[in-house]
Amino acid sequence: MTDAASSFRLLISLRKIDYCANLQFCCDHYRSVSEVCRRVKVNRQQFNRYLTGSASPSRHNHRLISTFFGLEEDELLAPHGVFVQSFKLRSDAQQKFAPPVGLLQTASGAAARSLSEYQGYYFKYFYSYLGTQRIKRELARWSYRDDVLVSSVKQRYSGEDEEGKSAVRFITYRGIVGTLGDRLFTTDFQRGSAREVATMILYPKGRLLERLHGMTIGVSHGAARSIVAARVVMDFIGTEIDIRAALGRLGTFGVDEPSVPDAIKRSITNNMRADEPLFFARP
């Protein structure tokens, strides 16, 4: 058993009561546990053991369950009261914004299965919205939820905590991936507060999926809160990855960072030729 698997087993044993309660709470929103098991493709008897706490899911099954319910991998391990409140806030937001969500599902729903080859993990590269010559690397995951391709993007920030000690924190954006004509698009909102939004339009690569090139637009975290656009590259890194190792590679880097491929550096450079009246993506 790997260190990551051992750590997961230990964590889930420490949070077993909350995990069982959160899992049951999620199942209560479906017609039956059998329906959940059928759709998640997990054995019903085994799933019942997860609900009672007599057995803990493997890391693989935990990921399947979390993805089905549209949750981050750590959410089912949260204290039950916190989980229920978070679930309620998410449900309220979905009801409030039902019409726009319906429009997005129109763009991604009917054609969603044509996007199946884009499932997996990506490193997202672009120049920092703060306007400095520094490259950001984020981790994105595209996966299906109820026949819609959804996006989850992790950003890593380093700083100091309230006691002045070095600290690392992650911010998550969640959204939807769709297709309009011959282009892909994503719209992602900051998880929890929904105070921040980012969007991308990308050139699809079809069966030759390696890197997706396009443009991203968002708002800087600086005091000016500038609206900015930048070239972006989504670098496909696989359908199964070491998430902890990938998260450790996130951050903001100088232009001479050796771990950023030269081809990506060239693609995300935000320059314009003299004859270009507009800012073009580089496929």
N, C-alpha and C positions, 0 to 999 in steps of 0.2 A: 504494500500500500504506500502511495506517495505521501510526501509531507503535506501537500495540499489536501489530499483526501483525508488524512489523519486529523488535520486541523478542522476540516469541515465536520467530521464525525464528533469531535469533541465539542464544537460549538453547538451543534444541533442537540447533543445530549444535555447541555447546560440550559438550552432554551426550549426543551421538549414540551412543557405545558403550554407556552405561548404558541409554539409551532402548531400543535394539535388544534388549539382553539382557533387560530387564524385560518388553518386549512379547512376546518369545519365551517367557519364563517363564509369562506369563499364558496364552498359547495352548496350552502344554503341558498345561494342565488341561482341555482340550476334546478331543473326538475327532479333530478335524482343523482345520487353518487354514481350509479351505473352509467349515466350519460357522461359524467365527467371522465370516468375511467375509459369509456369507449373512445372519447375524443382525444384524451391525452395518450391513449394506447399504453395504459398501465394496468396490470392484472388487478381485478377487483378485490380479491382476498388480500393481496399485498397492500393495496391502497387502504383497506380497512385497518390494517395494522399501523399505518401511518397516522390514521385518525385517532386511534386509541392510544398511541404511544408505545405499543408493544414492539414496534420496529421502526427504524429510521430509514428514510430513503437514501439511496446512493446519491452522490453528487450529480450524476447524469439524470436520474429521475427527478431530483429536486429542480434541476434546470428545466426539464420538460414541464413540470407542474407550474413553475413560476412563469414560464413563457406563455402557457395556456391562459393563465389568469391575468396576463398583462402586467406582471410584477417584476421589479428588479430582484436579483438573486438574494439580496439580504432582507427583503421586506417581510417574508413569512417568519423571519426570526425576531421581528420587533415585538415589544410588549403588546399584549392583545389590545389594551385600551388605546394605545397610540395607533395601532394598525386599523382599528375600527374607525377612529376619527379621520385618519388619512383616506380610508376607503370612502367615507361619507363626503369629504371635501372633493374627491375625484368625481364621484357620482353627481354631486351638485353642479360641478363645472361642466360635465358632459351634458346635463339637461339644459343648462343655461345657454350653451353654445351648440345646441342640437342642429339648427339649420346649416351653419358653416361646416360642421362635421359631416353632415349629409352630402354637401357639395364635394368635399374632399373624398368621401367614399365613392362618389360617382366617378371621380377621376381615377381612383385606384382600385375600386371594387371589381368592376366588370373585367378589367384587364389584369387583375392582380396576379393570376396564375402565370401570366406571361412574364412576370418579374421573378419567378422562383429562382432563376439562376443567380440572382443578385443577393440571395440570402448569405449571411455570414458576417465576418468581422472586417473592419477597415481601419487603417490609420488615416485620419483626415489632416491634411497639411494646408496651411495658408499663413499669410503674414498677419501678425497681431493687429487687431483693430485699434490699438493705441497709436498706430502710425510710426512705430519704431521698426528698425531693420532686424526684426526677430521673427522666427518661424514658430508657429504653434503646431503641436502634434496632439490630436485628440483621438479617442477610441470610439468608433461607431459600431453598432450592431444592428443589422436589418434582419427581421424575422417576422413570421406570419402570426397574426392574431385574428381569429374569426374571418379568415379569407382576406384580410387587409395586411399589406406589408408595412410594418411599423418600424420606427427608428428610435434607438436609444444611444445618446452621445455622452461620453464622460470627458470632463475637463479636469485637469489637475492644477492646483494652485499651491505654492509654497509661501509661507509667511511666518508670522509669530502669533501665538495664542495670547490670552489675556495676561498671562504671567511673563510674557516676553520670551517664551521658549519657542524654538523652531517647530513648526507644525505644517502638516500637509492636509489639504481638504480637497474633496472632489465635488463638482457640480454636475448634475445630470440634466440633460435636455431629452424630452420625448416628443415624438411626432409621427408623421406619416410619410410614406414614400409612394409616389404615384408616377404615372406616365401620361403625357399629353403630346399627341403626335409622335414625333421621333425624338423626344427628350424626356429625361427623368427629372423629377423635382422632389424636394423634401421641404417640409415645414416643421420646425421643432420649437417647442416651448419649454422654458425652464421648469423642471419638476417642482411641484409644491406651490410656488408663488405665481407661476405663469407671467412674471413681470418682464421676462426677456423672450425674444423670439429671433430665430435665425432661419434663413431659407437658402436653398441652393437650386440651381438648374444645371444639369449635367448632360454630357454627351454619352449615350449608352455605347457599350462595346460588344454587346451580344455574347456569343459563345467564347469570345476571346478575352473574357473578363480578366483583367489584371489591374488596370487603373482607370478611373473615371475622372475626366477633366471637366471643369466648368467654372461657374461663378457663385460666390456666396455673398449675401448681404445681411448686415446685422447692425447692432448698436454697440459702441465701445463702452467699456466699463470705466473710462476716465471721467473726470469731472465735467467735460464738455458734452458727454453723451452723444458723440457724433454718429451720424448714420454713415456707414462706410460699405464699400463693395471691394471685393478682392478675388483674385483667381484662386481656385481651390483644386486639390487633387485628392481623390479617395483611392487609397492604395489597398487593394484586397489582400488580406493576410490569412484567410482560411475560414472554414466552417467550425473547426474545433481548435481552440488556442489555450495557452496558459494565461488566463485572465490576469492573475496577480503579476506575472512578468510583464504583460502588455501595459498594465496600469503604471508600472514602475518606469516605463519609457515615455510617459506623457510629460508635457511641460512646454516651456518656451525656450528656444535655442537661438544662438547666433547663426549668422549666415554661413559660417565655416564649420558648422556642426557635421562631423564625419558620418554620423548615423543616418542623416537625411540624404538619400540618393541624389546625385547631381542632376539627373533628368527631372526629378521632382522640383528641385531648386529652380531650374530653368522654367518649368511650366508655371510656377506660382509667382514668378517675378512680376511685379505690377508696373511695367513700363508701357509706353505707347510710342508707336512710330509717328513721324511727323505728318504722314498722310492719313492717320486714323482719327476721325472725328468722334469716335465712340470707343469705349473700353471693351475689347473683345476677349472672350475665353480662348484658350489655346488647346484644341483637341489633340 
